[in-house]
């Protein structure tokens, strides 16, 4: 499944006409379904058509089939970094920029770079290549999308630490889902084609359970399908007649309040909703006088700055308002920007305010009669404390 649908030759022609670097993504439910294999096959096909192509970073994990496909392709040597007595190898971004190939192949996009690298994450390296006019073909597993991390954690009980912001996927000119049946994935795992023998049993009992694989395949298919739908529909929108225009609002607003915990779950949920509905979404921080920089609680300020950057990475438009009346500022913005749905997380305020109906949620509920209002919950067991 890809978007837009074209083969190797069409993609090569597409790249030749491009002014900026173009991005093609291979994704799939888990490791071992064949993403890297497909990339290397395509590298050979493109080279045979005359493309100037290099392997900027490929990880074979010792798999013989992948090692064989490296033959005949130009490989950019990795750069070595010494860090705390350990030698780390990373993609040599400067070497790729200096070489300036027509196409660069980059594997394991969600990787976190060594501390001495210019960019913290490999996806940021890719964005730099694209800005330099270098086309990139890359790969990652679907569970590494930031907005999916809560969903993945819920049904696999595995925390995904290396993530990619959803905005990266939106830069793609073509997305291909490499799928494989659950039985085939397990067979590959048991035959040692994915992990070494000592890791197989543990993988089967944890992430590679049949029910997990089925759910991950479903998520990967849906994610790529939604990306295709958005790519196809947006350029062909028809003019709205008056009746349709009355119900055509295409925007969601999240009301941001400073809290003593991270609100990343709120933003992940909203990003998923906005993606499914193909809607723009805004995070609106209405700052009151008691929340000015020199007055705001330092813990709240720390989480506020972190969460705003996190929402931006997920694709939100960030709006910072200064006001005497927070709720009125939100509603004025919603009216002005044609917001159809207002979202807010649960607010921790004094019990007496809730009892008397003087808390933020009650005020917003009473005054937002012209909008759909959604109150989103936080994870069971307490607030998020992670600010990474």
C-alpha positions in Angstrom: 0.0 0.0 0.0 1.5 3.3 -1.0 0.7 7.0 -1.6 0.7 8.1 -4.3 0.8 4.7 -6.1 3.8 4.5 -8.5 6.7 2.0 -9.1 10.5 2.4 -9.0 10.7 4.0 -12.5 7.9 6.5 -11.7 9.5 7.4 -8.4 12.9 7.9 -10.2 11.2 10.2 -12.7 9.5 12.0 -9.8 12.8 12.6 -8.1 14.4 14.0 -11.3 11.7 16.7 -11.4 11.9 17.6 -7.7 13.4 20.9 -6.6 13.5 19.9 -2.9 14.5 16.5 -1.5 11.6 14.0 -1.7 10.9 11.5 1.1 9.7 7.9 0.6 8.9 5.9 3.7 8.7 2.1 4.2 6.9 1.2 7.4 5.4 -2.0 8.8 4.0 -3.6 12.0 7.3 -4.9 13.5 10.9 -5.7 12.8 11.5 -8.5 10.3 8.6 -8.0 7.8 11.1 -6.9 5.1 11.3 -3.1 5.1 15.1 -3.0 4.8 15.1 -5.8 2.2 12.6 -3.8 0.1 14.7 -0.6 0.4 17.9 -2.4 -0.7 16.0 -4.1 -3.6 14.8 -0.6 -4.7 18.3 0.8 -4.4 19.5 -1.8 -6.9 16.6 -1.1 -9.2 17.2 2.7 -9.1 20.9 2.3 -9.6 20.2 0.2 -12.7 18.2 3.1 -14.1 21.1 5.5 -13.7 20.3 7.0 -10.3 23.2 8.3 -8.1 22.3 6.4 -4.9 24.2 5.8 -1.7 23.5 3.8 1.5 23.8 6.5 4.2 22.9 4.1 7.0 21.8 0.5 6.8 21.5 -2.0 9.7 21.5 -5.6 8.6 21.6 -7.1 12.1 23.8 -9.9 10.6 21.1 -11.2 8.3 22.7 -12.9 5.4 20.0 -12.0 2.8 20.5 -8.3 3.6 24.3 -8.6 3.6 24.1 -10.0 0.1 22.1 -7.1 -1.1 24.8 -4.6 0.1 27.1 -5.8 -2.7 27.3 -3.4 -5.6 26.0 -0.4 -3.7 28.0 2.6 -2.4 28.1 2.7 1.4 29.0 5.9 3.3 31.2 4.9 6.2 29.8 5.5 9.6 31.3 8.2 11.8 32.7 7.1 15.2 32.2 9.0 18.4 33.9 8.4 21.7 31.5 8.8 24.6 32.1 7.8 28.2 34.7 5.2 27.2 32.5 3.7 24.5 32.8 4.0 20.8 29.5 4.7 19.1 28.9 4.6 15.3 26.4 6.9 13.7 25.4 8.0 10.2 28.0 10.5 8.9 25.6 13.3 8.1 28.3 15.7 6.9 29.8 13.1 4.6 26.5 12.4 3.0 25.9 16.2 2.5 29.4 16.6 1.0 28.9 13.6 -1.3 25.4 15.0 -2.2 24.0 11.9 -4.0 20.7 12.1 -5.8 19.2 9.5 -3.3 20.2 8.4 0.2 18.9 5.2 1.8 18.5 5.6 5.6 17.4 2.8 8.0 16.1 2.9 11.6 14.7 6.4 11.5 13.6 6.4 15.2 17.2 6.0 16.4 18.5 8.4 19.0 21.9 9.7 18.0 25.0 9.8 20.2 25.2 12.9 22.4 28.0 14.5 20.4 26.0 14.4 17.1 24.6 17.7 15.7 21.1 16.4 15.7 19.5 14.5 18.6 17.5 12.1 16.4 18.1 10.4 13.0 14.8 11.8 11.6 16.3 15.3 12.1 19.3 14.2 10.1 16.9 13.1 7.3 15.2 16.5 7.4 18.6 18.1 6.9 19.3 15.9 3.9 15.9 16.9 2.4 16.6 20.6 2.9 19.9 20.1 1.1 18.0 18.7 -1.9 18.9 15.1 -1.3 16.1 12.6 -1.8 15.7 10.0 1.0 14.2 6.5 1.1 13.9 5.4 4.8 12.2 2.9 7.1 10.8 2.5 10.5 8.3 0.4 12.5 4.8 1.9 13.0 5.0 1.7 16.8 7.7 4.4 16.7 5.1 7.1 15.8 4.9 9.4 18.8 1.0 9.6 18.8 0.8 5.8 18.9 3.0 5.3 22.0 0.1 5.3 24.5 -1.9 2.8 22.3 1.1 0.5 21.9 1.8 0.6 25.7 -1.9 -0.2 26.5 -2.1 -3.5 24.6 1.6 -4.7 24.6 2.6 -3.4 28.0 5.8 -2.2 26.3 7.1 1.4 26.5 8.5 2.7 23.2 11.3 5.1 24.1 12.5 6.0 20.6 9.8 7.8 18.8 9.3 9.9 15.7 6.9 13.0 15.6 3.9 12.5 13.4 4.9 15.6 11.5 7.7 13.6 9.9 5.2 11.2 8.3 3.4 14.3 6.9 6.6 15.2 4.9 6.4 11.9 3.0 5.8 12.0 -0.7 5.2 8.2 -0.7 4.4 5.8 2.1 4.6 2.0 1.7 3.3 -0.5 4.2 5.3 -3.7 4.2 3.0 -6.3 5.6 3.3 -10.0 6.5 0.9 -12.5 8.1 1.2 -13.2 11.8 2.2 -16.8 11.2 4.9 -15.8 8.7 6.3 -13.2 11.2 6.4 -15.8 14.0 8.0 -18.3 11.6 10.7 -15.8 10.6 11.3 -15.1 14.3 11.6 -18.7 15.3 14.0 -19.4 12.4 16.4 -16.7 13.6 15.7 -14.3 10.7 14.7 -11.4 13.0 16.6 -11.8 16.3 19.5 -14.0 17.5 18.5 -17.4 19.0 18.9 -16.2 22.7 16.3 -13.4 22.2 13.6 -15.4 20.3 11.9 -17.0 23.3 11.6 -13.7 25.2 10.2 -11.9 22.1 7.6 -14.6 21.6 6.4 -14.2 25.2 6.3 -10.4 25.0 6.1 -8.1 22.0 5.7 -10.8 19.4 2.6 -12.4 20.9 0.0 -13.3 18.3 -2.6 -10.8 19.6 0.0 -8.1 19.6 1.1 -8.8 16.0 -2.5 -8.8 14.8 -3.1 -5.4 16.5 0.1 -3.9 15.1 -0.7 -5.1 11.6 -4.1 -3.4 11.9 -2.6 -0.2 13.2 0.0 -0.1 10.4 -2.6 -0.7 7.7 -4.9 2.0 9.1 -2.1 4.5 9.6 -1.0 4.2 6.0 -4.6 4.2 4.7 -5.3 7.5 6.5 -2.1 9.0 5.1 -3.1 8.0 1.6 -6.7 9.4 2.1 -5.3 12.7 3.3 -2.8 12.9 0.4 -5.5 12.1 -2.2 -8.4 14.2 -0.9 -6.6 17.5 0.0 -5.6 18.5 -3.6 -9.1 17.7 -4.9 -11.5 19.4 -2.5 -14.6 20.7 -4.2 -16.0 24.1 -3.6 -18.6 24.0 -0.8 -22.2 24.9 -1.3 -23.8 27.0 1.5 -25.5 24.0 3.2 -22.2 22.1 3.4 -20.2 25.2 4.5 -22.4 25.5 7.6 -21.1 22.1 8.9 -17.6 22.2 7.3 -15.5 23.5 10.2 -12.2 21.6 10.0 -10.5 22.5 13.2 -9.9 21.3 16.7 -8.7 23.4 19.7 -7.0 22.1 22.8 -7.2 24.3 25.9 -3.8 24.3 27.6 -3.5 25.0 31.3 -0.2 24.9 33.2 -0.1 21.8 35.4 2.4 20.1 37.7 2.5 17.1 35.3 3.0 16.4 31.7 -0.1 16.5 29.4 1.5 14.5 26.6 -1.3 11.9 26.7 -3.9 14.7 26.0 -1.9 15.7 22.9 -1.4 12.2 21.7 -5.1 11.5 21.8 -5.9 14.8 20.1 -3.3 14.1 17.4 -4.9 10.7 16.7 -8.3 12.3 16.5 -7.2 15.1 14.2 -5.5 12.6 12.0 -8.5 10.4 11.6 -10.8 13.3 10.9 -8.2 15.0 8.7 -8.5 18.2 10.8 -6.1 21.0 11.8 -5.6 21.3 15.5 -4.5 24.1 17.7 -3.1 24.2 21.2 -4.1 27.5 22.8 -2.4 28.7 26.0 -4.3 31.6 27.5 -1.8 33.1 29.9 -3.3 35.1 32.8 -1.4 37.7 34.9 -0.6 35.3 37.7 1.0 32.9 35.1 3.6 35.4 33.7 7.1 34.1 33.5 8.3 35.7 36.7 5.3 34.5 38.7 4.4 31.0 37.5 5.2 28.0 39.6 8.6 26.6 38.3 7.4 23.0 38.0 4.4 24.1 36.0 6.6 26.2 33.8 9.0 23.3 33.2 6.2 21.0 32.0 4.5 23.8 30.1 7.5 24.4 27.9 8.2 20.7 27.3 4.5 20.0 26.5 4.2 22.9 24.0 7.3 21.6 22.1 5.8 18.1 22.2 2.5 19.3 20.7 4.3 21.2 18.0 6.2 18.0 17.0 2.9 16.2 16.8 1.7 18.7 14.3 -0.3 21.2 16.4 -0.4 24.9 15.8 0.6 26.6 19.0 -1.2 29.8 20.0 -0.1 31.9 23.0 -2.6 34.5 24.2 -2.3 36.9 27.1 -5.6 37.7 28.8 -7.5 38.6 32.0 -10.2 36.0 31.3 -8.8 32.6 30.2 -12.2 31.0 29.2 -13.4 34.0 27.3 -10.0 34.1 25.4 -10.4 30.5 24.4 -14.0 31.0 23.2 -13.1 34.2 21.3 -10.3 32.3 19.5 -12.6 29.4 18.8 -15.2 31.7 17.3 -12.7 33.6 15.2 -10.9 30.5 13.9 -14.0 28.5 13.1 -13.3 25.8 15.7 -15.8 22.9 15.7 -14.5 21.0 18.7 -12.9 22.1 22.0 -10.8 19.6 24.0 -9.5 20.0 27.5 -7.9 17.7 30.0 -9.1 17.2 33.5 -8.0 20.1 35.7 -6.8 19.7 39.3 -8.4 22.5 41.2 -9.7 23.0 44.8 -12.6 20.7 45.8 -14.7 23.7 46.9 -14.5 25.2 43.4 -15.9 22.0 41.9 -18.6 21.8 44.6 -19.8 25.3 43.9 -19.4 25.0 40.1 -16.6 27.6 40.0 -13.9 25.4 38.5 -12.6 25.8 34.9 -14.5 22.8 33.5 -17.9 24.0 34.8 -17.3 27.6 33.5 -16.2 26.3 30.1 -19.2 23.9 29.9 -21.6 26.7 30.6 -20.2 29.1 28.2 -19.3 26.8 25.2 -22.8 26.0 24.1 -21.9 26.7 20.4 -19.1 24.1 20.4 -18.6 20.4 20.9 -16.7 20.1 24.2 -14.6 17.0 25.0 -13.0 16.3 28.4 -10.2 13.8 28.0 -8.9 11.6 30.8 -5.3 10.9 31.9 -3.7 7.4 32.3 -4.8 5.3 35.2 -2.6 5.3 38.1 -1.7 9.0 38.1 -0.4 11.9 36.1 2.4 11.7 33.6 5.7 12.8 35.0 7.9 12.2 32.0 9.3 15.4 30.4 11.7 13.7 28.0 
